[in-house]
Amino acid sequence: MDFRRIQAELNIVEQAKKYGIPVWQHPQFLFLVMGLLIAFSSLFMYALGVRLVSDPQVVALGILILTMVLLAIASVIERSFERLAEAARLKSEFVSIVSHQLRAPLSNLKWIADLLVAGKAAKNQKEYYGLLKENSTRMQNMVNDLLTVSRLQEGGMLTQEKSFSLEELVDGVVKNFAPVLKASNITLKVQQEKGLKVFADPVQIRHVVSNLLDNAIKYTGKTKEAMVKKSGKKRAITIISVVEGKKAKFTIKDTGVGIPQQDKKYIFQKFFRSANVIRHETQGSGLGLYIAKSIVERAGGNMGFVSKEDKGSMFWFTIPLSAT
């Protein structure tokens, strides 16, 4: 698997397609060109130095210095183009995701509005009003996520940090998701250290816990029945909250679809959604985990995950303990 991943990284043509740029603009291609130029320059300087300088040590030192300078310049250029390529990819994904996520509910809203205006929805008005609410909520969530990302990047997101019980917060989130868990036929197990208090913004941490639990439910619920029977494991989610050093650690494990190996390095990036997730779930902005990780890091904690495709995922985060 590691060899395949390395091979995929070295495939400049495929990497360029992923970024949506020509091959000659791809950072790895540019780095390869710079490497060839450095090699040629070094050979040229060696040939020139041998003729003009009698001391071979001076020639070797000059070539070494030149090579190091050129490597430093090549590294700066490669990183700059890599950032530009990443920005191009994110822009493309942003346009694609936002247009898709907003176009569907807007089309539904227009269709329902046309029916209501034409007086053709008298028999199913309650159902249509429910669809209106669902689609407007989808658009509102998308806009809220975009605003949150903007505030996080600009440092304008206000926080009200205080001491609170992580145990009570998690219990409250679990209670809100109880109907969804039951409808999805998922077993939830919660293990929490008693009296666990942390220092952070409770509203933002609630958002993080809710996002992680929502993801776990969505992608555990999408596990194929045949796969469940084959593995002998039930659709299950486990939440664990414990003290780890000077921080509290929240962990959530699921038996869902997991994350493909090649997608793991992108999982916390804006607008990224792994290929198997898109197959199972069409809705989603690809912003949830980016926002969650940003919130946790702003609170002085860390976030990470372990996952295996078709086996499940384990996401965790840490936040500082309360001093009182």
C-alpha positions in Angstrom: 0.0 0.0 0.0 2.9 2.4 0.8 4.5 1.6 -2.5 1.3 2.3 -4.3 0.9 5.6 -2.5 4.5 6.7 -3.4 3.9 5.6 -7.0 0.7 7.7 -7.1 2.5 10.7 -5.7 5.2 10.4 -8.4 2.6 10.2 -11.1 2.9 13.9 -12.2 0.2 13.6 -14.9 -2.4 12.2 -12.5 -1.4 14.7 -9.8 -1.8 17.6 -12.3 -5.3 16.3 -13.2 -6.3 16.3 -9.5 -5.2 19.9 -9.1 -6.8 20.9 -12.5 -3.6 22.4 -13.9 -1.3 21.7 -16.9 1.6 19.3 -16.2 4.2 22.0 -16.8 2.7 24.0 -14.0 2.7 21.2 -11.5 5.2 21.7 -8.5 6.8 18.3 -8.9 7.4 18.8 -12.6 9.0 22.2 -11.9 11.1 20.7 -9.1 12.3 18.0 -11.6 13.2 20.7 -14.1 15.1 22.7 -11.4 16.9 19.5 -10.4 18.1 19.0 -14.0 19.2 22.6 -14.2 21.1 22.3 -10.9 22.9 19.1 -12.1 23.8 20.9 -15.4 25.0 24.0 -13.6 27.1 21.9 -11.3 28.7 20.1 -14.1 29.3 23.3 -16.0 30.9 25.0 -13.0 33.1 21.9 -12.4 34.3 22.0 -16.0 34.9 25.8 -15.8 36.5 25.6 -12.3 39.0 22.9 -13.3 40.3 25.1 -16.1 40.4 28.4 -14.1 41.3 27.2 -10.6 44.2 25.1 -9.7 43.1 24.0 -6.2 40.5 21.2 -6.6 39.2 21.8 -3.0 38.2 25.4 -3.9 36.4 24.1 -7.0 34.6 21.5 -4.9 33.6 24.1 -2.3 32.3 26.5 -5.0 30.2 23.8 -6.6 28.8 22.8 -3.2 27.9 26.4 -2.3 26.3 26.9 -5.8 24.3 23.6 -5.4 23.0 24.5 -2.0 21.9 28.0 -3.1 20.2 26.6 -6.2 18.5 23.9 -4.1 17.2 26.5 -1.7 15.9 28.6 -4.6 14.3 25.5 -6.1 12.6 24.6 -2.8 11.1 28.1 -2.4 9.8 28.1 -6.0 8.4 24.6 -5.6 6.6 25.5 -2.4 5.2 28.6 -3.9 3.8 26.8 -6.9 2.5 24.1 -4.7 0.5 26.7 -2.7 -0.8 28.1 -6.0 -1.8 24.6 -7.2 -3.5 23.9 -3.9 -5.4 27.2 -4.1 -6.5 26.4 -7.7 -7.8 23.0 -6.5 -9.6 24.4 -3.5 -11.2 27.1 -5.7 -12.4 24.4 -8.2 -13.8 22.3 -5.4 -15.4 25.3 -3.7 -17.3 26.2 -6.9 -18.3 22.6 -7.6 -19.5 21.9 -4.0 -21.3 25.2 -3.4 -23.0 25.1 -6.8 -24.1 21.5 -6.3 -25.2 21.9 -2.7 -27.1 25.1 -3.3 -28.5 24.3 -6.8 -30.5 21.2 -5.6 -32.3 22.9 -2.7 -32.9 26.0 -4.8 -34.5 23.9 -7.5 -36.7 22.2 -5.0 -37.7 25.5 -3.4 -38.7 26.9 -6.8 -40.6 23.7 -7.8 -42.6 23.7 -4.5 -43.2 27.5 -4.7 -44.6 27.1 -8.2 -46.9 24.4 -7.0 -48.1 26.4 -4.1 -48.6 29.5 -6.2 -50.5 27.5 -8.8 -52.8 26.1 -6.1 -51.8 22.5 -7.0 -50.5 21.5 -3.6 -53.7 21.6 -1.5 -53.7 17.9 -0.7 -50.1 17.7 0.3 -49.4 21.1 1.8 -47.9 19.7 5.0 -45.5 17.6 3.1 -44.4 20.4 0.9 -44.0 22.8 3.8 -41.7 20.2 5.3 -39.6 20.0 2.2 -39.4 23.8 2.1 -38.1 23.8 5.7 -35.6 21.0 4.9 -34.2 22.6 1.8 -33.9 26.1 3.4 -32.1 24.5 6.4 -29.6 22.9 4.0 -28.8 26.2 2.4 -28.6 27.9 5.8 -26.2 25.3 7.1 -24.0 25.8 4.0 -23.9 29.6 4.4 -23.2 29.2 8.2 -20.3 26.9 7.5 -18.9 29.3 4.9 -19.2 32.2 7.4 -17.6 30.2 10.1 -14.6 29.3 7.8 -14.3 33.0 6.9 -14.2 34.0 10.6 -11.7 31.4 11.5 -9.3 32.4 8.7 -9.6 36.1 9.6 -9.4 35.6 13.3 -12.7 37.2 13.8 -14.5 34.3 15.5 -15.4 35.3 19.1 -14.9 32.8 21.9 -16.2 32.7 25.4 -13.9 30.3 27.2 -14.9 29.1 30.6 -14.9 26.0 32.8 -17.6 23.5 32.0 -18.3 19.8 32.4 -17.3 17.8 29.2 -19.3 14.9 30.6 -22.6 16.9 30.7 -21.9 18.4 27.3 -21.4 15.0 25.7 -24.5 13.6 27.4 -26.5 16.5 26.0 -25.3 15.9 22.5 -26.0 12.2 22.7 -29.5 12.9 23.9 -30.2 15.1 20.9 -29.0 12.4 18.5 -30.9 9.5 20.2 -33.7 9.5 17.7 -31.3 9.4 14.8 -29.3 6.6 16.4 -32.4 4.5 16.9 -33.7 5.1 13.3 -30.2 4.1 12.0 -30.1 0.9 14.1 -26.8 1.9 15.6 -25.7 0.9 19.1 -24.0 3.7 21.1 -21.7 3.1 24.0 -20.5 6.0 26.1 -17.6 5.8 28.6 -16.8 9.0 30.4 -14.6 9.9 33.4 -16.8 11.3 36.1 -16.4 15.0 36.9 -14.3 15.8 33.9 -14.1 19.6 33.5 -12.4 21.5 30.7 -11.6 25.1 29.8 -12.8 26.2 26.4 -15.8 27.7 24.6 -18.7 25.2 25.4 -20.7 26.3 22.3 -17.8 25.6 19.9 -16.9 22.3 21.6 -20.5 21.2 21.4 -20.3 22.0 17.6 -17.2 19.8 17.4 -18.7 16.8 19.3 -21.9 17.1 17.3 -20.0 17.1 14.0 -18.0 14.0 14.9 -21.0 12.1 16.2 -23.1 13.2 13.1 -20.3 11.9 10.8 -20.0 8.6 12.7 -23.8 8.1 12.5 -24.0 8.9 8.8 -21.1 6.7 7.7 -21.8 3.8 10.1 -25.4 3.8 8.9 -24.2 3.6 5.3 -22.3 0.3 6.0 -23.7 -2.4 3.7 -25.8 -5.1 5.4 -23.7 -7.8 3.7 -20.5 -6.3 5.1 -22.0 -6.2 8.6 -23.0 -9.9 8.4 -19.6 -10.9 7.0 -17.6 -9.1 9.7 -20.0 -10.2 12.5 -19.9 -6.7 13.9 -22.9 -4.6 14.6 -23.3 -1.0 13.5 -21.8 0.6 16.6 -20.3 3.8 17.9 -18.2 4.2 21.1 -17.5 7.5 22.8 -14.7 7.8 25.4 -13.7 10.8 27.5 -10.7 10.6 29.8 -8.0 12.7 31.3 -4.7 12.4 29.5 -1.9 14.4 31.1 -3.0 18.1 31.5 -5.8 17.7 28.9 -9.0 15.9 28.4 -9.2 13.5 25.4 -12.4 12.8 23.6 -12.5 9.8 21.3 -15.2 8.5 19.0 -15.0 5.1 17.3 -17.3 3.8 14.6 -17.7 0.7 12.4 -18.5 2.7 9.3 -17.1 2.9 5.7 -13.7 4.3 6.8 -11.3 6.5 4.9 -9.2 5.3 1.9 -5.5 5.5 2.4 -4.9 8.0 -0.4 -7.4 10.4 1.0 -6.2 10.5 4.6 -3.7 13.4 4.2 -6.5 15.6 2.8 -9.2 14.8 5.4 -8.9 18.1 7.3 -8.6 20.3 4.3 -11.4 22.7 3.3 -14.0 21.3 0.8 -12.4 17.9 0.7 -14.7 14.8 0.6 -13.2 11.4 0.1 -14.4 9.3 -2.9 -16.1 6.6 -0.8 -18.0 9.2 1.2 -19.3 10.9 -1.9 -20.6 7.5 -3.1 -22.5 7.0 0.2 -23.6 10.5 1.0 -24.3 13.2 -1.7 -24.9 16.0 0.8 -22.1 17.8 2.6 -19.8 20.8 2.2 -16.5 19.2 3.1 -16.1 21.9 5.8 -17.1 20.1 9.0 -13.8 18.5 9.9 -11.8 21.6 8.9 -14.0 23.8 11.2 -13.8 21.2 14.0 -10.0 21.0 13.9 -9.6 24.7 13.7 -11.9 25.2 16.8 -9.9 22.6 18.8 -6.5 24.1 17.9 -7.8 27.6 18.8 -8.8 26.1 22.2 -5.2 24.9 22.7 -5.8 21.2 21.8 -5.1 18.8 19.0 -7.2 16.6 16.7 -6.3 13.4 14.8 -7.8 10.2 13.5 -7.1 6.5 12.7 -9.1 4.9 9.9 -9.2 1.9 7.6 -11.5 1.6 4.6 -14.5 -0.7 5.2 -13.4 -1.2 8.8 -14.3 2.1 10.5 -12.7 5.3 11.9 -11.6 6.7 15.2 -11.4 10.5 15.6 -10.1 12.1 18.7 -9.4 15.6 20.1 -7.8 17.0 23.2 -8.6 20.3 25.1 -7.1 21.8 28.2 -8.5 20.7 31.6 -10.1 23.3 33.8 -7.8 24.7 36.6 -10.7 24.6 39.0 
